[in-house]
Amino acid sequence: MNKFIRVDMTSLKVTIGEVPEKYVGLGGRALTSNFIADEVKPTCHPLGKNNKLIFAPGLLSGTSAPNSGRISVGAKSPLTGTIKESNSGGSFSQKMARMGIKALVIEGMPTDDKFYVVKIDTKGVSIDEAPAEILGGTGNYEAIKVLNAKYGEKVGIALAGPAGEYRLPTANISFKDPESNLRSAGRGGLGAVMGSKKVKAIVIDDTGAGTVSIADPEKFKAASKVFAKALLDHPVSGQSLAAYGTDVLINILNEAGGLPANNFTAGRIEHNDNISGETLNATISERGGEGKVSHGCHPGCVIRCSQWYPDKQGKYITSGFEYETIWGLGANAAIKDLDDIAYIDRAMDDVGVDSIETAVAVATAMDGGLLPWGDGKAVLDAVKQIAVPTPLGRILGGGTAVVGKVCGLYRTPVVKDQGIPAYDPRPIKGIGLTYATTPMGADHTAGYCISGNILKVGANMDPLKKDGQIEYARAMQIGTAAVDSTGMCLFVYFGIADNPEGYQALIDMINAQYGWSLTASDVDELGKSVLKVERAFNKAAGFTNAHDRLPEFFEYEPCPPHNVVWDFTPEEIDEVFNF
């Protein structure tokens, strides 16, 4: 990958140059975070002209490496005020890599109020005025249809939905998947940054592009086979996720007493069977039609934890029906009907908001009296209002912290103003340390301590005890920062955590592609370097160790059924980044 594309939305001019020397050996999160740290003023307003938005494929994107199709997007977050990397499936990353594009940077702001489409193909880059029919509250599903008709069915698309147009801090960037459904770079409000640049969509057409060059094809092929086997042989990545999706975790977390319920007032629910992965699987299987129990979010995915969820007539409703979304609406907001949750999930995709942030905001709104507990129909109507937007739509689109302030609540589950996801930190101590300390705001994917705390993969930690959690949370964040730089899905961890051969195969693929000689120690240092860059940016933006804390109510409100509280001291929390 040898192209570095800059699109200046102030002048509407495009510059295509060589990759700056500093970024040649970087990809994915390592590239996006280093670039933002280098070129974005830490104290700038996230929606102002000085913020920049960067798209970068991972080191292995565009190759035949299994599960290497993730795209990283970086900017200063309008939700958290911190540096942010958010990643997504779809085909965008692979198309960029095949076209030799190391990064795409969107900078500046137009002087007019027009929205634009950035079009990339093998001939170059153009900036077109966005079609009127995809603006003004038009949903993402319809926008994808219009753009497919205009630019071709096989193009890749990155899209700012209505929430992005309105620059709401929950706005995601939606990516078209191979079947023209939606995948999301969800967290951090990066869709609002895209909307502030007046970029409605980015279209990439790789027709006529070549293939990604591999320095040692035979070595790459051999390592790829070993890596794929490691993923498929593991009971989580090779069996459970394909059968039940990520929603397999509902019953697991409910049993563990770590499933946040009714706005984090309990760790267990009684209607878990209504919304479990087992029920999800059975419902899809029984309804048939357009339903699919297992599906990949990008080409080359072998884990296939996604699915197509149909209605009672077998017609497609939504895909990528994730545990976090089902938890947020089904347990935390007490909605008991899986169909209701599916329609809300589709609506969130259609308006272009982060389903985790919005679901946590919904439960907070219920706690504050803005919405009735467990009322799926009322929530669906409220989410659709984000596209109008009504005052209620704007409040929900503002995210959990905004909802908490509007409702006068102290029980507002956020870190750095980002909603806390689907694992209660009181009975699952490791994930609490990730929430508190990651540079990204509360984000389970930044260091998935659930692996060792609950699933017993890669470690065997007692989730109720503090013992060893600091070291574990540190190691998981370091490893995740490195994996996020490869273009790999987070779930490859299951295939490599307890499998040294699988982990070495990942390193061997990188070395074979680039002719490098990286070691495991080098990969570890890459992860550390990414985190140090991100932390330095946040410090310059005004963040201190005092921001690396969970909400106070976790310290004095016990979580049933274990009736435990968050009991790490500030000094202990600060040890996580002691490297």
C-alpha positions in Angstrom: 0.0 0.0 0.0 1.7 3.1 -1.2 -1.0 5.8 -1.5 -1.8 8.4 1.1 -5.0 10.3 0.0 -6.0 13.7 1.5 -9.3 15.2 0.8 -9.5 18.9 1.7 -13.2 19.8 2.1 -12.4 23.5 2.4 -11.0 23.8 -1.0 -12.6 20.6 -2.4 -9.2 19.5 -3.6 -7.6 16.1 -3.4 -3.9 15.3 -2.9 -2.6 11.8 -3.6 1.0 11.2 -2.4 3.4 8.7 -1.1 3.0 7.3 2.4 4.9 9.4 4.9 7.9 7.5 6.1 6.7 7.3 9.7 3.5 5.4 8.7 5.0 2.9 6.3 5.2 0.1 8.9 1.8 0.9 10.5 -1.7 -0.1 9.8 -5.2 0.1 11.3 -5.3 1.6 14.8 -1.6 2.2 15.0 -1.8 4.4 11.9 -5.0 6.2 12.8 -3.9 7.0 16.3 -0.4 8.1 15.3 -1.8 10.3 12.6 -4.4 12.0 14.8 -1.7 12.6 17.5 0.6 14.1 14.8 -1.9 16.3 13.0 -4.9 17.1 15.2 -4.7 19.8 17.9 -5.7 17.9 21.1 -7.7 20.9 22.3 -9.6 21.5 19.1 -13.3 21.2 18.9 -14.1 17.7 17.5 -16.7 19.2 15.1 -14.6 22.1 14.0 -12.3 22.6 11.1 -9.1 21.4 12.9 -10.3 17.9 13.5 -9.4 15.2 10.9 -11.0 11.9 10.0 -8.8 9.1 8.8 -9.6 5.7 7.4 -6.9 3.0 7.4 -6.9 -0.7 6.5 -4.9 -3.0 8.7 -1.5 -4.5 7.9 -3.2 -7.7 6.6 -6.2 -6.2 5.0 -6.9 -7.2 1.4 -5.0 -10.5 1.7 -6.4 -14.0 2.1 -5.7 -14.0 5.8 -8.8 -15.2 7.7 -10.8 -12.4 9.4 -8.6 -9.6 8.2 -11.3 -7.3 6.8 -11.7 -4.7 9.6 -11.4 -1.0 8.8 -10.1 1.5 11.4 -11.4 5.0 11.6 -9.8 7.7 13.7 -10.5 11.2 14.9 -10.9 13.2 18.1 -14.2 12.0 19.5 -17.1 14.4 19.9 -18.6 12.1 22.5 -15.6 11.6 24.8 -13.2 14.5 23.8 -10.5 11.9 23.6 -8.6 10.3 20.7 -10.7 7.6 19.1 -10.3 4.6 16.9 -13.4 2.7 15.9 -13.4 -0.3 13.6 -15.9 -2.1 11.4 -16.5 -5.0 9.1 -17.8 -4.7 5.5 -15.7 -4.7 2.3 -14.3 -1.1 2.5 -10.9 -2.1 4.1 -10.2 -4.8 1.6 -11.0 -2.6 -1.3 -8.7 0.2 0.0 -5.9 -2.3 0.4 -6.3 -3.8 -3.0 -6.1 -0.3 -4.5 -2.9 0.3 -2.6 -4.4 3.0 -0.3 -2.6 3.2 3.0 -4.9 5.9 4.4 -7.7 8.2 3.4 -7.8 11.5 5.3 -10.8 13.9 5.3 -9.8 17.4 6.6 -11.2 20.9 6.6 -14.8 22.0 6.2 -16.8 23.4 3.3 -17.8 27.0 3.3 -21.3 26.1 2.0 -24.0 23.9 3.5 -23.9 21.3 0.7 -23.2 17.6 1.5 -20.8 15.7 -0.8 -19.9 12.2 -1.9 -16.2 11.4 -2.2 -15.7 8.9 -5.0 -12.5 6.8 -5.2 -11.7 4.5 -8.1 -8.6 3.4 -10.0 -8.6 6.6 -12.1 -8.5 8.9 -9.0 -10.7 10.7 -6.5 -13.6 13.0 -7.2 -15.9 15.0 -5.0 -19.6 15.1 -6.1 -22.5 16.9 -4.6 -24.6 14.3 -2.7 -27.9 13.3 -4.3 -30.8 15.1 -2.6 -32.7 11.9 -2.1 -30.2 10.6 0.5 -30.3 13.7 2.6 -32.6 15.3 5.2 -33.4 12.3 7.3 -33.3 9.6 4.7 -32.4 6.3 6.3 -29.2 4.5 5.6 -30.9 1.5 4.0 -32.5 3.7 1.4 -29.3 5.7 0.9 -27.3 2.5 0.2 -29.9 1.7 -2.5 -29.6 5.1 -4.1 -25.8 5.0 -4.1 -25.7 1.5 -5.5 -27.9 2.6 -8.4 -25.7 5.6 -9.1 -22.2 4.1 -8.6 -22.7 0.3 -9.0 -23.8 -2.6 -6.8 -20.2 -3.8 -6.1 -18.8 -0.6 -4.7 -17.8 -0.1 -1.1 -19.6 2.6 0.9 -19.0 4.5 4.1 -22.0 6.5 5.1 -23.0 9.2 7.6 -26.6 8.6 8.5 -29.1 11.2 9.6 -27.5 11.4 13.0 -24.2 12.2 11.3 -25.8 14.9 9.3 -27.1 16.4 12.5 -23.6 16.0 14.1 -25.0 14.1 17.1 -22.4 12.5 19.4 -23.8 9.0 19.1 -23.5 9.0 15.3 -21.7 6.1 13.8 -20.1 5.6 10.4 -22.0 2.8 8.5 -20.3 0.5 6.1 -21.9 -1.5 3.4 -21.4 -5.2 3.7 -21.2 -7.6 0.6 -25.1 -7.9 0.6 -25.7 -4.2 0.9 -26.6 -4.4 4.6 -24.9 -2.3 7.3 -21.9 -2.7 9.5 -20.8 0.1 11.9 -17.8 1.8 13.2 -20.0 2.5 16.1 -18.4 4.0 19.1 -17.2 7.6 19.7 -19.5 9.6 17.5 -17.2 9.6 14.4 -20.2 9.8 12.1 -20.7 13.3 13.6 -17.1 14.2 12.5 -17.9 13.0 9.0 -21.1 15.0 9.0 -19.2 18.1 10.2 -17.0 17.7 7.1 -20.2 17.7 5.0 -19.2 14.2 3.7 -22.4 12.2 3.4 -20.7 9.2 1.8 -17.4 7.8 0.6 -17.7 5.4 -2.4 -14.8 3.2 -3.3 -14.8 1.2 -6.6 -11.9 -1.2 -6.9 -12.8 -2.5 -10.4 -9.5 -3.1 -12.2 -7.4 -3.0 -9.0 -4.7 -5.5 -8.6 -4.0 -7.8 -5.6 -2.0 -7.1 -2.5 1.6 -8.0 -3.0 3.1 -10.7 -0.8 6.8 -10.9 -0.3 6.8 -14.7 0.4 3.5 -16.2 -1.0 4.2 -19.8 0.1 5.1 -18.9 3.6 2.0 -16.7 3.8 -0.2 -19.5 2.5 1.2 -22.0 5.0 0.8 -19.6 8.0 -2.7 -18.7 6.9 -3.7 -22.3 7.0 -2.3 -22.7 10.5 -4.1 -19.6 11.6 -7.5 -20.6 10.1 -7.2 -24.0 11.8 -6.5 -22.3 15.2 -9.7 -20.2 14.8 -11.9 -23.1 13.7 -10.6 -25.6 16.3 -11.4 -23.4 19.2 -14.8 -24.0 20.8 -15.6 -20.3 21.1 -14.4 -19.0 17.7 -15.1 -22.2 15.8 -18.4 -23.4 17.3 -20.3 -21.2 19.8 -20.0 -17.9 17.9 -21.1 -19.5 14.6 -24.1 -21.2 16.2 -25.4 -18.5 18.5 -23.6 -15.3 17.6 -22.2 -13.0 20.3 -25.6 -13.3 21.9 -24.4 -16.7 23.3 -23.2 -14.5 26.2 -26.6 -13.6 27.5 -27.1 -16.8 29.5 -23.4 -17.0 30.4 -23.3 -13.5 31.9 -26.7 -14.0 33.5 -25.4 -17.1 35.2 -22.3 -15.3 36.3 -24.4 -12.5 37.8 -22.6 -9.9 35.7 -25.4 -9.0 33.2 -26.3 -5.4 33.9 -30.0 -5.0 34.4 -32.4 -2.1 34.8 -29.8 0.6 34.3 -27.1 -1.2 36.3 -29.1 -1.9 39.4 -28.7 -5.7 39.2 -26.5 -8.4 37.6 -29.2 -10.9 36.7 -32.6 -11.1 35.0 -35.4 -13.6 34.9 -36.4 -13.3 31.2 -32.9 -14.3 29.9 -34.3 -17.2 27.8 -36.5 -14.7 25.9 -33.4 -12.9 24.5 -30.6 -15.5 24.6 -28.4 -16.7 21.8 -30.1 -20.1 22.0 -33.5 -18.4 21.4 -32.0 -16.3 18.6 -30.7 -19.4 16.9 -34.0 -21.3 17.3 -36.1 -18.3 16.1 -34.0 -17.8 12.9 -34.1 -21.6 12.2 -37.8 -21.9 12.7 -38.7 -18.9 10.6 -36.5 -19.7 7.7 -37.0 -17.5 4.7 -34.2 -14.9 4.5 -32.9 -15.8 7.9 -29.3 -17.0 8.4 -28.0 -18.4 11.6 -24.4 -17.8 10.7 -22.9 -15.1 8.4 -19.6 -13.2 8.0 -19.5 -9.4 8.4 -16.8 -9.2 5.7 -15.4 -11.5 3.0 -12.9 -14.0 4.4 -14.5 -14.3 7.8 -14.3 -17.9 9.1 -15.8 -17.2 12.5 -19.2 -16.1 11.1 -20.7 -14.8 14.3 -23.1 -12.5 12.5 -26.6 -13.6 11.3 -29.7 -12.4 9.4 -32.7 -12.1 11.8 -36.0 -12.4 10.0 -39.6 -11.5 11.0 -42.4 -14.0 11.4 -42.9 -14.1 7.6 -39.2 -14.9 7.0 -38.3 -11.4 5.8 -35.0 -9.8 6.8 -35.0 -7.4 9.6 -31.4 -6.9 10.7 -28.0 -8.5 10.7 -25.1 -8.4 13.1 -27.6 -8.7 15.9 -25.0 -8.4 18.7 -25.0 -9.3 22.3 -24.3 -5.8 23.4 -27.3 -4.4 21.7 -29.6 -7.2 22.8 -28.3 -6.8 26.4 -28.7 -3.0 26.4 -32.3 -3.2 25.3 -33.3 -6.6 26.6 -31.7 -6.6 30.0 -30.7 -3.1 30.8 -33.9 -1.6 29.4 -36.1 -4.6 30.3 -37.5 -5.2 26.9 -38.6 -8.8 26.8 -39.6 -9.3 23.1 -36.7 -10.3 20.8 -38.6 -9.0 17.7 -39.0 -5.6 19.3 -35.3 -5.5 20.0 -34.6 -6.5 16.4 -36.7 -3.7 15.0 -35.0 -1.2 17.3 -31.6 -2.5 16.2 -32.6 -1.9 12.5 -33.9 1.6 13.3 -30.6 2.4 15.0 -28.7 1.2 12.0 -31.0 3.2 9.7 -30.5 6.5 11.5 -26.8 5.8 12.0 -26.2 5.7 15.7 -24.0 3.5 17.9 -26.3 0.8 19.2 -24.4 0.4 22.4 -24.4 4.1 23.3 -28.1 4.5 22.3 -29.2 1.4 24.2 -27.5 2.6 27.4 -29.0 6.0 26.8 -32.4 4.4 26.5 -32.1 2.6 29.8 -30.9 5.8 31.5 -33.9 7.6 30.0 -36.2 5.0 31.5 -34.5 5.4 34.9 -35.1 9.2 34.5 -38.8 8.9 33.5 -38.4 9.9 29.8 -39.4 6.5 28.6 -41.5 3.7 30.2 -39.5 0.6 31.4 -39.6 -2.3 29.0 -41.7 -0.6 26.3 -40.2 -1.7 23.0 -42.7 0.2 20.9 -42.0 3.4 22.7 -38.2 2.9 22.3 -38.6 2.2 18.6 -40.6 5.4 18.1 -38.0 7.4 20.1 -35.1 6.1 18.1 -36.9 6.9 14.8 -37.2 10.5 16.1 -33.4 10.9 15.9 -33.9 11.2 12.1 -36.4 14.0 12.4 -35.0 15.2 14.9 -37.4 15.9 17.7 -36.2 17.2 21.1 -36.4 13.6 22.4 -34.5 12.4 19.4 -31.8 14.9 20.0 -31.6 14.1 23.7 -31.1 10.3 22.9 -28.7 11.2 20.1 -26.7 13.2 22.6 -25.7 10.0 24.4 -25.9 8.6 27.9 -24.2 11.4 29.7 -26.6 14.0 28.1 -29.6 11.9 29.1 -28.3 11.6 32.6 -27.9 15.4 33.0 -31.4 16.1 31.4 -33.0 13.6 33.8 -31.0 14.7 36.9 -29.5 11.3 37.6 -26.4 10.3 39.5 -26.6 6.7 38.2 -25.3 7.6 34.8 -23.1 4.7 33.6 -20.3 6.4 31.6 -16.6 6.8 31.5 -15.3 9.9 29.7 -19.0 10.4 28.7 -19.1 7.1 26.8 -21.8 4.6 27.9 -20.6 1.5 29.8 -21.2 -1.7 27.8 -22.7 -5.1 28.7 -20.6 -6.4 31.6 -21.0 -5.1 35.1 -17.6 -4.0 36.5 -18.5 -4.8 40.1 -18.7 -8.6 39.8 -16.3 -8.7 36.8 -13.4 -6.7 38.1 -11.1 -7.0 35.1 -13.4 -5.4 32.6 -13.9 -2.5 35.0 -10.2 -1.7 34.8 -10.5 -1.6 31.0 -13.5 0.7 31.2 -11.7 3.0 33.5 -8.3 3.3 31.9 -8.6 2.8 28.1 -8.0 6.0 26.2 -11.2 5.4 24.3 -13.8 5.9 27.1 -15.8 2.9 28.4 -15.1 0.2 25.7 -15.1 -3.5 26.3 -13.3 -4.2 23.0 -10.2 -2.2 24.2 -9.2 -5.0 26.5 -11.6 -7.9 26.6 -11.0 -9.2 30.1 -14.2 -11.2 29.8 -12.0 -13.8 28.1 -10.1 -14.7 31.3 -12.7 -13.5 33.9 -15.7 -15.4 32.5 -14.8 -17.6 29.5 -11.5 -18.8 31.0 -9.7 -18.3 27.7 -6.1 -17.1 27.9 -6.3 -16.9 31.7 -8.4 -18.2 34.6 -9.3 -15.3 36.8 -11.8 -15.1 39.6 -14.0 -12.2 38.4 -15.1 -11.3 42.0 -11.5 -10.8 43.2 -8.9 -8.1 42.5 -6.0 -10.6 42.4 -4.1 -10.3 39.2 -6.7 -8.1 37.4 -4.4 -5.1 37.0 -1.7 -7.1 35.2 -4.3 -8.9 33.1 -6.1 -5.7 32.1 -2.8 -4.2 31.1 -1.8 -7.2 29.0 -5.2 -7.3 27.3 -5.1 -3.6 26.3 -1.6 -4.0 24.9 -2.5 -7.0 22.9 -5.7 -5.5 21.6 -4.0 -2.4 20.4 -1.6 -4.6 18.4 -4.4 -6.8 16.9 -6.4 -3.6 16.0 -3.5 -2.6 13.9 -3.5 -5.8 11.8 -7.1 -5.4 10.4 -8.0 -8.6 12.3 -11.3 -9.1 14.1 -11.1 -9.0 17.9 -12.4 -12.5 18.1 -9.2 -14.0 16.6 -8.0 -13.8 20.2 -9.8 -17.0 21.0 -7.8 -18.9 18.5 -4.4 -17.5 19.6 -4.7 -16.9 23.4 -4.0 -20.5 24.4 -2.4 -21.6 21.1 1.2 -20.5 20.7 1.2 -22.0 17.2 -1.8 -19.9 16.2 -0.2 -16.7 17.6 3.0 -17.4 15.7 1.0 -18.0 12.5 -0.4 -14.4 12.8 3.1 -13.0 13.1 4.3 -15.2 10.3 1.6 -13.9 8.0 2.7 -10.3 8.6 6.4 -11.2 8.1 5.6 -13.1 4.9 3.6 -10.3 3.5 6.1 -7.6 4.1 9.4 -9.4 4.2 9.8 -8.5 7.9 11.2 -10.4 10.8 8.9 -9.4 13.7 8.9 -11.3 16.9 6.3 -11.6 19.6 8.2 -9.0 21.6 7.9 -6.6 18.6 4.2 -7.1 18.5 4.0 -6.4 22.2 6.0 -3.2 21.8 3.7 -2.1 19.0 0.7 -2.4 21.3 2.5 -0.4 24.0 3.5 2.3 21.6 -0.1 2.8 20.4 -1.4 3.2 23.9 1.4 5.6 24.8 0.5 7.8 21.8 -3.2 7.7 22.7 -2.6 8.6 26.3 -0.3 11.4 25.4 -2.9 12.9 23.1 -5.5 12.7 25.8 -3.2 14.3 28.4 -2.6 17.2 26.0 -6.4 17.5 25.6 -6.8 17.9 29.3 -7.4 14.4 30.6 -5.7 13.2 33.8 -5.7 10.1 35.9 -8.7 11.5 37.6 -10.7 10.8 34.4 -9.7 7.1 34.6 -12.4 6.3 37.1 -15.8 4.5 37.1 -18.9 6.4 38.1 -19.1 6.8 41.9 -22.3 4.8 42.3 -20.5 1.6 41.6 -18.5 2.1 44.8 -21.6 2.3 47.1 -24.4 0.4 45.3 -23.8 -3.4 45.6 -24.7 -5.4 42.5 -27.0 -8.4 43.2 -26.8 -11.4 43.3 -23.2 -11.2 44.5 -23.8 -7.9 46.3 -20.3 -6.6 45.5 -19.1 -3.1 44.8 -16.2 -1.6 42.8 -13.3 -1.5 45.2 -10.2 -0.6 43.4 -8.4 2.4 44.8 -7.2 5.2 42.6 -3.6 4.2 43.2 -4.4 0.6 42.0 -6.2 1.8 38.9 -3.3 4.0 38.0 -1.0 0.9 37.9 -2.7 -0.4 34.8 -0.6 1.9 32.5 2.6 1.4 34.5 4.8 0.4 31.6 
